Amino acid sequence: MAMELIKQNFPNLSRDCTITSPETSSYNCIAWAAGVSDKFWWPDSEYIAFWPQQIPRRVTLECFIAAFETLRYVRCESEEYEDGFEKIAIFVDPYTTKPTHAARQLTTGLWTSKLGQSFDIEHDLRGVCGQIYGTVGAVMKRELASFF
């Protein structure tokens, strides 16, 4: 039942998509992409959610890129898996370029996303592109700790 609803909302998901966690409102997709599962990350003006202190609290692609740069991510051109690196993708509304979602690449080459206050899923990157999350606006990578 849950997978049917997910596929209704994200018709581009492949059959390889799997649910990997129970529903929770403890964190959001931006936090999940950052590797955090105990708080929300969002640049809200009320200072309710976590946001890196030195980064302006604005919903812009530039601010989201800067937030991930505080975690040692740098922009890259390719979404393809690279041994020794962890990648994230920031999704944007194609009309406003405002960030809408973020996903993190797994060592399998698949991606993991937190769907709002719902489930975490494993999926192909483009599987969550569409009406809800828009398109990939930026891909970033950082060297994995074991490769330092």
N, CA, C and O atoms as a MOPAC input file, in Angstrom:
PM7 MOZYME 1SCF
protein

 N      0.81900 1    -1.19200 1     0.00000 1
 C      0.00000 1     0.00000 1     0.00000 1
 C      0.86500 1     1.25900 1     0.00000 1
 O      0.62700 1     2.16900 1    -0.79400 1
 N      1.87600 1     1.32300 1     0.88900 1
 C      2.73600 1     2.50500 1     0.96200 1
 C      3.50300 1     2.69900 1    -0.33000 1
 O      3.62200 1     3.82200 1    -0.82000 1
 N      4.03000 1     1.60400 1    -0.89300 1
 C      4.79400 1     1.71400 1    -2.13400 1
 C      3.90300 1     2.17100 1    -3.28300 1
 O      4.36300 1     2.90900 1    -4.15500 1
 N      2.65300 1     1.75600 1    -3.30600 1
 C      1.72800 1     2.20000 1    -4.35100 1
 C      1.53100 1     3.71300 1    -4.28400 1
 O      1.52000 1     4.38500 1    -5.31500 1
 N      1.37700 1     4.24400 1    -3.07900 1
 C      1.20200 1     5.68400 1    -2.90700 1
 C      2.47300 1     6.43800 1    -3.32100 1
 O      2.39500 1     7.47600 1    -3.97700 1
 N      3.62900 1     5.91700 1    -2.93900 1
 C      4.89600 1     6.54200 1    -3.32600 1
 C      5.02100 1     6.57800 1    -4.84400 1
 O      5.40000 1     7.60400 1    -5.40800 1
 N      4.71000 1     5.48400 1    -5.50300 1
 C      4.82700 1     5.43800 1    -6.96000 1
 C      3.78300 1     6.31800 1    -7.65800 1
 O      4.01700 1     6.78700 1    -8.77200 1
 N      2.64100 1     6.54300 1    -7.01400 1
 C      1.66600 1     7.49400 1    -7.56800 1
 C      2.23700 1     8.90900 1    -7.55400 1
 O      2.06700 1     9.66900 1    -8.50700 1
 N      2.91600 1     9.24900 1    -6.45800 1
 C      3.49200 1    10.59000 1    -6.32300 1
 C      4.78000 1    10.76300 1    -7.12600 1
 O      5.12200 1    11.87800 1    -7.51900 1
 N      5.49100 1     9.66900 1    -7.36700 1
 C      6.76500 1     9.70600 1    -8.08600 1
 C      6.73400 1     8.65700 1    -9.19800 1
 O      7.35000 1     7.59900 1    -9.07100 1
 N      6.02100 1     8.94600 1   -10.28200 1
 C      5.83200 1     7.95000 1   -11.34000 1
 C      7.11500 1     7.55200 1   -12.07600 1
 O      7.11300 1     6.56400 1   -12.81000 1
 N      8.19900 1     8.29300 1   -11.89700 1
 C      9.45800 1     7.95600 1   -12.55800 1
 C     10.28600 1     6.92900 1   -11.79300 1
 O     11.34000 1     6.51200 1   -12.27100 1
 N      9.82800 1     6.51700 1   -10.61900 1
 C     10.58100 1     5.53100 1    -9.83900 1
 C     10.60000 1     4.18100 1   -10.54600 1
 O      9.60400 1     3.74600 1   -11.12500 1
 N     11.74500 1     3.54100 1   -10.48500 1
 C     11.87600 1     2.21000 1   -11.09700 1
 C     11.37600 1     1.14600 1   -10.12600 1
 O     11.05900 1     1.42800 1    -8.97000 1
 N     11.31600 1    -0.05700 1   -10.61800 1
 C     10.89200 1    -1.18900 1    -9.77800 1
 C     11.89300 1    -1.47800 1    -8.67100 1
 O     11.55900 1    -2.13600 1    -7.68500 1
 N     13.12300 1    -0.98900 1    -8.82900 1
 C     14.16800 1    -1.22100 1    -7.82600 1
 C     13.99800 1    -0.35800 1    -6.57900 1
 O     14.72600 1    -0.54500 1    -5.60300 1
 N     13.06900 1     0.56600 1    -6.58900 1
 C     12.83200 1     1.44600 1    -5.44300 1
 C     12.37400 1     0.61600 1    -4.24400 1
 O     11.50500 1    -0.24700 1    -4.36600 1
 N     12.97100 1     0.89300 1    -3.08700 1
 C     12.56700 1     0.18300 1    -1.87000 1
 C     12.42500 1     1.16900 1    -0.71800 1
 O     13.13000 1     2.17600 1    -0.65400 1
 N     11.51200 1     0.86600 1     0.17900 1
 C     11.35100 1     1.62700 1     1.41800 1
 C     12.38300 1     1.09100 1     2.39500 1
 O     12.51200 1    -0.12100 1     2.57100 1
 N     13.13100 1     2.01400 1     3.04200 1
 C     14.21000 1     1.56600 1     3.92700 1
 C     14.04200 1     2.00300 1     5.38200 1
 O     14.90700 1     1.72000 1     6.21100 1
 N     12.94600 1     2.68500 1     5.70300 1
 C     12.72200 1     3.08500 1     7.09200 1
 C     11.23200 1     3.24600 1     7.34600 1
 O     10.45000 1     3.39200 1     6.40600 1
 N     10.83800 1     3.21900 1     8.60700 1
 C      9.44600 1     3.55700 1     8.92200 1
 C      9.24100 1     5.05900 1     8.77400 1
 O     10.20300 1     5.82600 1     8.73200 1
 N      7.98100 1     5.46900 1     8.69400 1
 C      7.66600 1     6.89400 1     8.62300 1
 C      8.12500 1     7.57800 1     9.91000 1
 O      8.00100 1     7.02300 1    11.00200 1
 N      8.65100 1     8.78300 1     9.76300 1
 C      9.05300 1     9.56600 1    10.92600 1
 C      9.08100 1    11.04100 1    10.56100 1
 O      9.34500 1    11.40900 1     9.41600 1
 N      8.80600 1    11.87400 1    11.54700 1
 C      8.90100 1    13.31800 1    11.34800 1
 C     10.10400 1    13.89100 1    12.09500 1
 O     10.18100 1    15.10100 1    12.30800 1
 N     11.03700 1    13.03500 1    12.49100 1
 C     12.20500 1    13.46600 1    13.27300 1
 C     13.22700 1    14.24800 1    12.46100 1
 O     14.02300 1    14.99500 1    13.03000 1
 N     13.21700 1    14.09000 1    11.14200 1
 C     14.19700 1    14.75300 1    10.28200 1
 C     13.59100 1    14.92300 1     8.89900 1
 O     12.53300 1    14.36600 1     8.60800 1
 N     14.25600 1    15.68700 1     8.05100 1
 C     13.76700 1    15.90800 1     6.69700 1
 C     14.82400 1    15.48100 1     5.68200 1
 O     15.88300 1    14.97400 1     6.05000 1
 N     14.52800 1    15.68800 1     4.41600 1
 C     15.41600 1    15.22400 1     3.34700 1
 C     16.76700 1    15.92800 1     3.34500 1
 O     17.77900 1    15.31300 1     3.00900 1
 N     16.80000 1    17.19600 1     3.71300 1
 C     18.06200 1    17.94100 1     3.71600 1
 C     18.97200 1    17.36400 1     4.80500 1
 O     20.15600 1    17.12500 1     4.57100 1
 N     18.41300 1    17.14400 1     5.98500 1
 C     19.18400 1    16.52400 1     7.06900 1
 C     19.64400 1    15.13000 1     6.65900 1
 O     20.80000 1    14.77000 1     6.88100 1
 N     18.74800 1    14.34300 1     6.06200 1
 C     19.07600 1    12.98200 1     5.66200 1
 C     20.22300 1    12.96700 1     4.65200 1
 O     21.12000 1    12.12800 1     4.73800 1
 N     20.19100 1    13.89200 1     3.70100 1
 C     21.28200 1    13.98500 1     2.72800 1
 C     22.59300 1    14.34000 1     3.43500 1
 O     23.66400 1    13.90500 1     3.01400 1
 N     22.50500 1    15.13300 1     4.51000 1
 C     23.68300 1    15.51100 1     5.28700 1
 C     24.12600 1    14.41000 1     6.25100 1
 O     25.14300 1    14.55400 1     6.92900 1
 N     23.37200 1    13.31900 1     6.31600 1
 C     23.71900 1    12.21100 1     7.20200 1
 C     23.18300 1    12.36800 1     8.61400 1
 O     23.69300 1    11.75100 1     9.54900 1
 N     22.15300 1    13.19500 1     8.77000 1
 C     21.57800 1    13.48700 1    10.08800 1
 C     20.16900 1    12.91600 1    10.16000 1
 O     19.38500 1    13.07700 1     9.22400 1
 N     19.84200 1    12.25300 1    11.26100 1
 C     18.50500 1    11.67600 1    11.38100 1
 C     17.82200 1    12.03300 1    12.70200 1
 O     16.94500 1    11.30900 1    13.17500 1
 N     18.23600 1    13.15700 1    13.29000 1
 C     17.59100 1    13.54400 1    14.54400 1
 C     17.14600 1    15.00600 1    14.58200 1
 O     16.75700 1    15.50700 1    15.63700 1
 N     17.20200 1    15.69900 1    13.43200 1
 C     16.70200 1    17.07400 1    13.39500 1
 C     16.44900 1    17.50300 1    11.96400 1
 O     16.97100 1    16.91600 1    11.01600 1
 N     15.63900 1    18.53700 1    11.83000 1
 C     15.36100 1    19.14400 1    10.52400 1
 C     16.47100 1    20.11600 1    10.17600 1
 O     17.01400 1    20.80000 1    11.04300 1
 N     16.80200 1    20.16700 1     8.89100 1
 C     17.68000 1    21.20200 1     8.34900 1
 C     16.82300 1    22.03500 1     7.40200 1
 O     16.25800 1    21.50900 1     6.44400 1
 N     16.72800 1    23.30900 1     7.66700 1
 C     16.02700 1    24.20300 1     6.74600 1
 C     16.35800 1    25.64100 1     7.14900 1
 O     16.47700 1    25.94000 1     8.33700 1
 N     16.50700 1    26.52500 1     6.17000 1
 C     16.87500 1    27.91000 1     6.48500 1
 C     15.67600 1    28.79400 1     6.84000 1
 O     15.51500 1    29.87800 1     6.28000 1
 N     14.85000 1    28.33600 1     7.75400 1
 C     13.64700 1    29.09900 1     8.12200 1
 C     14.03700 1    30.37800 1     8.86900 1
 O     15.01500 1    30.39100 1     9.61600 1
 N     13.28700 1    31.42100 1     8.66900 1
 C     13.59400 1    32.72100 1     9.28300 1
 C     13.25500 1    32.75600 1    10.77900 1
 O     13.68000 1    33.67100 1    11.48500 1
 N     12.49600 1    31.77200 1    11.26500 1
 C     12.12800 1    31.71400 1    12.68400 1
 C     13.17700 1    30.98400 1    13.51900 1
 O     13.04600 1    30.91100 1    14.74100 1
 N     14.21400 1    30.44200 1    12.88000 1
 C     15.29400 1    29.71500 1    13.57100 1
 C     14.77600 1    28.48300 1    14.31300 1
 O     15.29800 1    28.12300 1    15.36800 1
 N     13.75600 1    27.84500 1    13.76100 1
 C     13.21600 1    26.62600 1    14.36900 1
 C     14.06500 1    25.42100 1    13.96100 1
 O     14.44200 1    24.60800 1    14.80500 1
 N     14.35800 1    25.31200 1    12.68900 1
 C     15.15400 1    24.19600 1    12.17700 1
 C     16.63900 1    24.52000 1    12.27200 1
 O     17.03000 1    25.68200 1    12.38200 1
 N     17.45300 1    23.47900 1    12.22900 1
 C     18.90100 1    23.68000 1    12.20500 1
 C     19.31600 1    24.21800 1    10.84200 1
 O     18.75900 1    23.83000 1     9.81500 1
 N     20.28800 1    25.10500 1    10.84200 1
 C     20.93700 1    25.59000 1     9.62400 1
 C     22.33300 1    26.04000 1    10.02700 1
 O     22.48900 1    26.67700 1    11.06900 1
 N     23.34700 1    25.73100 1     9.23800 1
 C     24.70600 1    26.15800 1     9.62200 1
 C     24.74000 1    27.66100 1     9.90500 1
 O     24.27700 1    28.46600 1     9.09800 1
 N     25.28200 1    28.01600 1    11.03800 1
 C     25.20000 1    29.38100 1    11.56200 1
 C     25.75600 1    30.43300 1    10.60000 1
 O     25.20900 1    31.53200 1    10.51200 1
 N     26.81100 1    30.12200 1     9.89300 1
 C     27.45200 1    31.12100 1     9.04400 1
 C     26.79800 1    31.26300 1     7.66800 1
 O     27.22500 1    32.09800 1     6.87000 1
 N     25.77400 1    30.46600 1     7.38000 1
 C     25.12600 1    30.48500 1     6.07000 1
 C     23.81000 1    31.25700 1     6.16600 1
 O     23.02000 1    31.00300 1     7.07500 1
 N     23.55800 1    32.19200 1     5.25100 1
 C     22.29400 1    32.93400 1     5.28800 1
 C     21.08100 1    31.99700 1     5.24000 1
 O     21.08800 1    30.98600 1     4.53700 1
 N     20.06400 1    32.34900 1     5.98700 1
 C     18.83000 1    31.55600 1     6.03300 1
 C     17.91400 1    31.98100 1     4.89600 1
 O     16.89100 1    32.63600 1     5.09700 1
 N     18.31800 1    31.58600 1     3.69900 1
 C     17.52100 1    31.87100 1     2.50600 1
 C     17.35500 1    30.58200 1     1.71500 1
 O     18.27000 1    29.76200 1     1.64400 1
 N     16.18500 1    30.41400 1     1.12500 1
 C     15.90200 1    29.22200 1     0.32600 1
 C     16.36500 1    29.49700 1    -1.10500 1
 O     15.56900 1    29.78000 1    -2.00000 1
 N     17.68200 1    29.40100 1    -1.28200 1
 C     18.28500 1    29.55800 1    -2.60000 1
 C     19.25400 1    28.41800 1    -2.82300 1
 O     19.79200 1    27.85000 1    -1.87200 1
 N     19.47200 1    28.09000 1    -4.06500 1
 C     20.42500 1    27.03400 1    -4.37600 1
 C     21.80500 1    27.38700 1    -3.83900 1
 O     22.51100 1    26.51700 1    -3.32800 1
 N     22.19500 1    28.64300 1    -3.94800 1
 C     23.50700 1    29.06900 1    -3.46400 1
 C     23.65800 1    28.83300 1    -1.96700 1
 O     24.71300 1    28.38300 1    -1.52000 1
 N     22.62000 1    29.12900 1    -1.18200 1
 C     22.68800 1    28.91600 1     0.26800 1
 C     22.72600 1    27.43100 1     0.61400 1
 O     23.41100 1    27.03300 1     1.55600 1
 N     21.99800 1    26.61000 1    -0.13700 1
 C     22.02500 1    25.16900 1     0.12700 1
 C     23.39500 1    24.59700 1    -0.22600 1
 O     23.91800 1    23.74900 1     0.49700 1
 N     23.96800 1    25.05200 1    -1.31900 1
 C     25.32100 1    24.61600 1    -1.68100 1
 C     26.29400 1    25.02400 1    -0.58100 1
 O     27.13200 1    24.22200 1    -0.16800 1
 N     26.19200 1    26.25600 1    -0.10600 1
 C     27.07100 1    26.73200 1     0.96200 1
 C     26.88700 1    25.91500 1     2.24300 1
 O     27.85900 1    25.64000 1     2.94600 1
 N     25.65200 1    25.52600 1     2.54800 1
 C     25.39700 1    24.70400 1     3.73800 1
 C     26.11700 1    23.35900 1     3.62100 1
 O     26.73000 1    22.90100 1     4.58500 1
 N     26.04900 1    22.73100 1     2.46300 1
 C     26.73400 1    21.44400 1     2.28000 1
 C     28.25100 1    21.62200 1     2.19600 1
 O     28.99800 1    20.69700 1     2.51500 1
 N     28.70400 1    22.78200 1     1.77700 1
 C     30.15200 1    23.04400 1     1.78700 1
 C     30.70400 1    23.03200 1     3.20700 1
 O     31.87800 1    22.72200 1     3.40900 1
 N     29.86400 1    23.36700 1     4.20700 1
 C     30.31900 1    23.30100 1     5.60300 1
 C     30.59600 1    21.86000 1     6.02400 1
 O     31.24100 1    21.62600 1     7.04600 1
 N     30.11300 1    20.89800 1     5.24400 1
 C     30.34100 1    19.47200 1     5.50800 1
 C     31.40000 1    18.89100 1     4.56300 1
 O     31.49200 1    17.67300 1     4.41300 1
 N     32.19300 1    19.75300 1     3.93100 1
 C     33.29200 1    19.38300 1     3.03700 1
 C     32.83600 1    18.93400 1     1.65100 1
 O     33.63400 1    18.35600 1     0.91300 1
 N     31.60200 1    19.17400 1     1.27700 1
 C     31.15100 1    18.86800 1    -0.08400 1
 C     31.61500 1    19.96700 1    -1.02500 1
 O     31.69100 1    21.13500 1    -0.64600 1
 N     31.92300 1    19.58100 1    -2.25000 1
 C     32.25200 1    20.53400 1    -3.31200 1
 C     31.39600 1    20.19100 1    -4.51900 1
 O     30.99200 1    19.04200 1    -4.70200 1
 N     31.12500 1    21.18900 1    -5.33400 1
 C     30.31800 1    20.94100 1    -6.54000 1
 C     31.06400 1    20.02600 1    -7.48100 1
 O     32.29100 1    20.06000 1    -7.56500 1
 N     30.30900 1    19.20900 1    -8.18800 1
 C     30.88500 1    18.35100 1    -9.21400 1
 C     29.89400 1    18.26100 1   -10.36900 1
 O     28.73200 1    18.64300 1   -10.23500 1
 N     30.35600 1    17.76600 1   -11.47400 1
 C     29.52600 1    17.71800 1   -12.67800 1
 C     28.75200 1    16.41500 1   -12.81600 1
 O     27.66500 1    16.39900 1   -13.39300 1
 N     29.29500 1    15.33500 1   -12.29700 1
 C     28.72200 1    14.01800 1   -12.56900 1
 C     27.95400 1    13.46000 1   -11.37500 1
 O     28.38300 1    13.57900 1   -10.22800 1
 N     26.82800 1    12.85700 1   -11.66800 1
 C     26.06800 1    12.15500 1   -10.63600 1
 C     26.46700 1    10.68200 1   -10.56300 1
 O     25.96800 1     9.94400 1    -9.71300 1
 N     27.35800 1    10.25800 1   -11.44600 1
 C     27.80600 1     8.86200 1   -11.46800 1
 C     28.59000 1     8.54700 1   -10.19800 1
 O     29.27300 1     9.40700 1    -9.64200 1
 N     28.48100 1     7.31300 1    -9.75600 1
 C     29.19100 1     6.86900 1    -8.55800 1
 C     30.70000 1     6.96800 1    -8.77000 1
 O     31.21300 1     6.58000 1    -9.82000 1
 N     31.40100 1     7.48500 1    -7.77600 1
 C     32.86800 1     7.53800 1    -7.78100 1
 C     33.36500 1     6.87500 1    -6.51900 1
 O     33.01800 1     7.29500 1    -5.41500 1
 N     34.17800 1     5.84000 1    -6.66900 1
 C     34.74400 1     5.14400 1    -5.52300 1
 C     35.51200 1     6.13400 1    -4.65100 1
 O     36.30700 1     6.92600 1    -5.15600 1
 N     35.27500 1     6.08800 1    -3.35300 1
 C     35.96600 1     6.96100 1    -2.42200 1
 C     35.26900 1     8.28000 1    -2.14700 1
 O     35.77000 1     9.09500 1    -1.37200 1
 N     34.10800 1     8.50600 1    -2.77800 1
 C     33.37200 1     9.75500 1    -2.59100 1
 C     31.92300 1     9.47900 1    -2.23300 1
 O     31.35500 1     8.45600 1    -2.61500 1
 N     31.33800 1    10.40500 1    -1.49600 1
 C     29.90900 1    10.39900 1    -1.21700 1
 C     29.33400 1    11.61400 1    -1.93700 1
 O     29.90000 1    12.70500 1    -1.87300 1
 N     28.21900 1    11.42700 1    -2.61500 1
 C     27.60800 1    12.52400 1    -3.36000 1
 C     26.22400 1    12.84100 1    -2.82100 1
 O     25.53600 1    11.98800 1    -2.26000 1
 N     25.84400 1    14.08700 1    -3.00900 1
 C     24.48400 1    14.51100 1    -2.71500 1
 C     23.96100 1    15.25300 1    -3.94000 1
 O     24.73000 1    15.81000 1    -4.72400 1
 N     22.66000 1    15.24900 1    -4.08700 1
 C     22.01500 1    16.00000 1    -5.15900 1
 C     20.98500 1    16.92300 1    -4.51800 1
 O     20.21400 1    16.51000 1    -3.65300 1
 N     20.98800 1    18.16800 1    -4.95600 1
 C     20.01300 1    19.14400 1    -4.48500 1
 C     19.02000 1    19.37200 1    -5.61600 1
 O     19.40500 1    19.74600 1    -6.72400 1
 N     17.76500 1    19.15100 1    -5.33700 1
 C     16.69900 1    19.31500 1    -6.33100 1
 C     16.12200 1    20.71300 1    -6.22400 1
 O     16.07900 1    21.30200 1    -5.14400 1
 N     15.68200 1    21.23400 1    -7.35300 1
 C     15.10700 1    22.58200 1    -7.39100 1
 C     13.82900 1    22.59300 1    -8.20400 1
 O     13.63000 1    21.77200 1    -9.09900 1
 N     12.97000 1    23.54200 1    -7.87000 1
 C     11.79800 1    23.81700 1    -8.68800 1
 C     12.32000 1    24.36800 1   -10.01700 1
 O     13.09900 1    25.32100 1   -10.00800 1
 N     11.92200 1    23.80500 1   -11.14700 1
 C     12.49200 1    24.25300 1   -12.42500 1
 C     12.10800 1    25.67700 1   -12.81200 1
 O     12.76300 1    26.27500 1   -13.66600 1
 N     11.07200 1    26.22900 1   -12.21000 1
 C     10.62900 1    27.57800 1   -12.55200 1
 C     11.24800 1    28.64600 1   -11.66200 1
 O     11.54200 1    29.75000 1   -12.11900 1
 N     11.44600 1    28.31100 1   -10.38700 1
 C     11.97200 1    29.30900 1    -9.44200 1
 C     13.42100 1    29.04900 1    -9.05300 1
 O     14.07800 1    29.93500 1    -8.50700 1
 N     13.92400 1    27.86200 1    -9.32100 1
 C     15.24600 1    27.35300 1    -8.90000 1
 C     15.39700 1    27.30000 1    -7.37900 1
 O     16.51600 1    27.20100 1    -6.87400 1
 N     14.28800 1    27.36500 1    -6.64700 1
 C     14.35800 1    27.20900 1    -5.18900 1
 C     14.50800 1    25.73200 1    -4.84200 1
 O     13.84500 1    24.88700 1    -5.44400 1
 N     15.37000 1    25.41100 1    -3.88000 1
 C     15.54500 1    24.01800 1    -3.46900 1
 C     14.25700 1    23.41100 1    -2.92600 1
 O     13.48300 1    24.05900 1    -2.22100 1
 N     14.05700 1    22.14900 1    -3.28100 1
 C     12.85500 1    21.43200 1    -2.87000 1
 C     13.16600 1    20.11900 1    -2.15200 1
 O     12.33300 1    19.60600 1    -1.40400 1
 N     14.36500 1    19.57600 1    -2.37800 1
 C     14.67100 1    18.22500 1    -1.91200 1
 C     16.17500 1    18.00200 1    -2.00100 1
 O     16.87900 1    18.72300 1    -2.70700 1
 N     16.65700 1    16.99900 1    -1.27900 1
 C     18.05500 1    16.56200 1    -1.41900 1
 C     18.09500 1    15.05200 1    -1.24000 1
 O     17.29400 1    14.47600 1    -0.50400 1
 N     19.03800 1    14.42700 1    -1.92100 1
 C     19.23600 1    12.97500 1    -1.84100 1
 C     20.72700 1    12.70900 1    -1.68800 1
 O     21.55500 1    13.53600 1    -2.06900 1
 N     21.06600 1    11.54900 1    -1.12800 1
 C     22.46100 1    11.15000 1    -0.91400 1
 C     22.73300 1     9.84300 1    -1.64000 1
 O     21.90900 1     8.92900 1    -1.62100 1
 N     23.88400 1     9.76100 1    -2.27300 1
 C     24.23300 1     8.53800 1    -2.99800 1
 C     24.81500 1     7.50300 1    -2.03700 1
 O     25.60000 1     7.82600 1    -1.14500 1
 N     24.41400 1     6.27200 1    -2.24200 1
 C     24.90800 1     5.14400 1    -1.45000 1
 C     26.06800 1     4.46700 1    -2.17600 1
 O     26.29200 1     4.72100 1    -3.35900 1
 N     26.79600 1     3.61800 1    -1.48000 1
 C     27.93900 1     2.92800 1    -2.09600 1
 C     27.50900 1     1.95200 1    -3.18600 1
 O     28.34500 1     1.47200 1    -3.95100 1
 N     26.22800 1     1.65700 1    -3.26400 1
 C     25.71200 1     0.79600 1    -4.33300 1
 C     25.52100 1     1.56300 1    -5.63400 1
 O     25.29600 1     0.96700 1    -6.68700 1
 N     25.61200 1     2.90300 1    -5.55500 1
 C     25.32200 1     3.74600 1    -6.70400 1
 C     23.88800 1     4.23400 1    -6.71700 1
 O     23.56100 1     5.18700 1    -7.42300 1
 N     23.02200 1     3.58300 1    -5.93500 1
 C     21.64600 1     4.07000 1    -5.78400 1
 C     21.65700 1     5.28300 1    -4.87100 1
 O     22.67700 1     5.61000 1    -4.26400 1
 N     20.51600 1     5.94300 1    -4.78000 1
 C     20.38100 1     7.14500 1    -3.95900 1
 C     19.37400 1     6.88700 1    -2.84900 1
 O     18.50300 1     6.02700 1    -2.98100 1
 N     19.49300 1     7.62800 1    -1.76100 1
 C     18.55200 1     7.52900 1    -0.65400 1
 C     17.92100 1     8.89600 1    -0.42300 1
 O     18.59900 1     9.92400 1    -0.44100 1
 N     16.62300 1     8.88600 1    -0.20900 1
 C     15.85800 1    10.11400 1     0.01700 1
 C     14.90500 1     9.92600 1     1.17500 1
 O     14.40000 1     8.82900 1     1.41300 1
 N     14.66900 1    10.99800 1     1.88500 1
 C     13.61000 1    11.07500 1     2.88500 1
 C     12.45100 1    11.78800 1     2.20700 1
 O     12.60100 1    12.92000 1     1.74900 1
 N     11.32300 1    11.15000 1     2.14100 1
 C     10.15300 1    11.72300 1     1.46300 1
 C      9.30600 1    12.49800 1     2.46400 1
 O      8.43300 1    11.92800 1     3.11800 1
 N      9.56100 1    13.78000 1     2.58400 1
 C      8.79800 1    14.61800 1     3.51200 1
 C      8.87400 1    14.07300 1     4.92400 1
 O      9.96500 1    13.82100 1     5.43500 1
 N      7.72400 1    13.88700 1     5.56000 1
 C      7.68100 1    13.29900 1     6.89600 1
 C      7.33700 1    11.81900 1     6.81400 1
 O      6.86300 1    11.21900 1     7.77900 1
 N      7.58000 1    11.25600 1     5.66700 1
 C      7.23000 1     9.86100 1     5.42100 1
 C      8.46900 1     8.97300 1     5.49900 1
 O      9.27300 1     9.09300 1     6.42400 1
 N      8.61300 1     8.08800 1     4.52800 1
 C      9.64000 1     7.06000 1     4.52400 1
 C     10.95700 1     7.55200 1     3.93300 1
 O     11.01000 1     8.57600 1     3.25200 1
 N     12.01700 1     6.79900 1     4.21000 1
 C     13.26000 1     6.88800 1     3.44900 1
 C     13.13500 1     5.82900 1     2.36400 1
 O     12.58200 1     4.75300 1     2.59300 1
 N     13.65300 1     6.14200 1     1.18200 1
 C     13.64000 1     5.16000 1     0.10300 1
 C     15.01000 1     5.11600 1    -0.56400 1
 O     15.77700 1     6.07700 1    -0.50600 1
 N     15.30200 1     3.98100 1    -1.19800 1
 C     16.44400 1     3.85400 1    -2.09500 1
 C     15.88600 1     3.88800 1    -3.50200 1
 O     14.85200 1     3.28100 1    -3.78300 1
 N     16.58200 1     4.61200 1    -4.40600 1
 C     16.01300 1     4.83000 1    -5.74000 1
 C     17.08600 1     5.25900 1    -6.72200 1
 O     18.20600 1     5.59100 1    -6.33100 1
 N     16.73800 1     5.25000 1    -7.99700 1
 C     17.56900 1     5.88700 1    -9.01300 1
 C     17.41000 1     7.38800 1    -8.82500 1
 O     16.34100 1     7.85700 1    -8.43500 1
 N     18.46400 1     8.14100 1    -9.10100 1
 C     18.40600 1     9.57800 1    -8.84400 1
 C     17.23000 1    10.24700 1    -9.52900 1
 O     16.50200 1    11.01100 1    -8.89400 1
 N     17.03300 1     9.98300 1   -10.78300 1
 C     15.98000 1    10.66500 1   -11.54400 1
 C     14.57600 1    10.15500 1   -11.19900 1
 O     13.58400 1    10.70700 1   -11.67400 1
 N     14.48900 1     9.11800 1   -10.38500 1
 C     13.19400 1     8.57100 1   -10.01400 1
 C     12.31100 1     9.52100 1    -9.23400 1
 O     11.08700 1     9.39800 1    -9.27700 1
 N     12.91000 1    10.47600 1    -8.51400 1
 C     12.10500 1    11.42200 1    -7.74500 1
 C     11.96600 1    12.77400 1    -8.45000 1
 O     11.38000 1    13.70800 1    -7.90200 1
 N     12.50200 1    12.87100 1    -9.65300 1
 C     12.29700 1    14.09200 1   -10.45000 1
 C     10.83800 1    14.14700 1   -10.87800 1
 O     10.21100 1    13.11200 1   -11.10000 1
 N     10.30600 1    15.34100 1   -10.99000 1
 C      8.92900 1    15.48400 1   -11.44100 1
 C      8.23500 1    16.63000 1   -10.76400 1
 O      8.86600 1    17.58900 1   -10.32000 1
 N      6.93900 1    16.52200 1   -10.69100 1
 C      6.10100 1    17.61600 1   -10.22000 1
 C      6.38400 1    18.01100 1    -8.76700 1
 O      6.31700 1    19.19400 1    -8.43100 1
 N      6.69500 1    17.05400 1    -7.91100 1
 C      6.87000 1    17.36100 1    -6.48500 1
 C      8.23800 1    17.97400 1    -6.19600 1
 O      8.32100 1    19.02400 1    -5.55900 1
 N      9.31600 1    17.32900 1    -6.65700 1
 C     10.66700 1    17.78700 1    -6.31900 1
 C     11.37600 1    18.51600 1    -7.45000 1
 O     12.44100 1    19.09300 1    -7.22700 1
 N     10.83300 1    18.50800 1    -8.63100 1
 C     11.47300 1    19.23000 1    -9.73000 1
 C     12.62700 1    18.46300 1   -10.33600 1
 O     12.52000 1    17.26800 1   -10.61000 1
 N     13.73700 1    19.16400 1   -10.54300 1
 C     14.89200 1    18.58300 1   -11.22400 1
 C     16.14500 1    18.72500 1   -10.36000 1
 O     16.15400 1    19.45400 1    -9.36800 1
 N     17.18800 1    18.02100 1   -10.75400 1
 C     18.46000 1    18.12800 1   -10.05000 1
 C     19.08000 1    19.48000 1   -10.40600 1
 O     19.31000 1    19.77900 1   -11.57800 1
 N     19.34500 1    20.28800 1    -9.38000 1
 C     19.93400 1    21.60700 1    -9.58600 1
 C     21.42500 1    21.63400 1    -9.36500 1
 O     22.12800 1    22.46200 1    -9.94400 1
 N     21.91800 1    20.72500 1    -8.52200 1
 C     23.35800 1    20.66900 1    -8.24300 1
 C     23.70200 1    19.29700 1    -7.69400 1
 O     22.91000 1    18.67200 1    -6.98800 1
 N     24.90400 1    18.84100 1    -8.03400 1
 C     25.45700 1    17.61500 1    -7.46200 1
 C     26.75900 1    18.01000 1    -6.78300 1
 O     27.54600 1    18.78800 1    -7.32100 1
 N     26.97100 1    17.45900 1    -5.59000 1
 C     28.17500 1    17.75700 1    -4.82400 1
 C     28.77400 1    16.45100 1    -4.33500 1
 O     28.08600 1    15.43400 1    -4.25000 1
 N     30.06000 1    16.48800 1    -4.01200 1
 C     30.71600 1    15.28400 1    -3.51900 1
 C     31.71500 1    15.65200 1    -2.42200 1
 O     32.19100 1    16.78400 1    -2.33400 1
 N     32.01200 1    14.65600 1    -1.59300 1
 C     33.08400 1    14.80100 1    -0.60500 1
 C     33.79700 1    13.46700 1    -0.50000 1
 O     33.23000 1    12.40100 1    -0.74400 1
 N     35.05000 1    13.56900 1    -0.13000 1
 C     35.85000 1    12.36000 1     0.03200 1
 C     35.37800 1    11.62500 1     1.27100 1
 O     35.14500 1    12.23800 1     2.31200 1
 N     35.23500 1    10.30800 1     1.16000 1
 C     34.84100 1     9.50700 1     2.31100 1
 C     35.97400 1     9.47600 1     3.33000 1
 O     37.14800 1     9.50800 1     2.96200 1
 N     35.62500 1     9.41600 1     4.58800 1
 C     36.60500 1     9.48200 1     5.67900 1
 C     37.69100 1     8.40700 1     5.55000 1
 O     38.85200 1     8.67100 1     5.85900 1
 N     37.33700 1     7.22500 1     5.10900 1
 C     38.31200 1     6.14200 1     5.02300 1
 C     39.35000 1     6.37500 1     3.92400 1
 O     40.34400 1     5.65400 1     3.84500 1
 N     39.12200 1     7.38000 1     3.07800 1
 C     40.03700 1     7.65700 1     1.99400 1
 C     40.91200 1     8.87400 1     2.26800 1
 O     41.64300 1     9.31000 1     1.37900 1
 N     40.85600 1     9.43500 1     3.47700 1
 C     41.68900 1    10.62200 1     3.81300 1
 C     43.11700 1    10.20400 1     3.97200 1
 O     43.97800 1    11.03800 1     4.25300 1

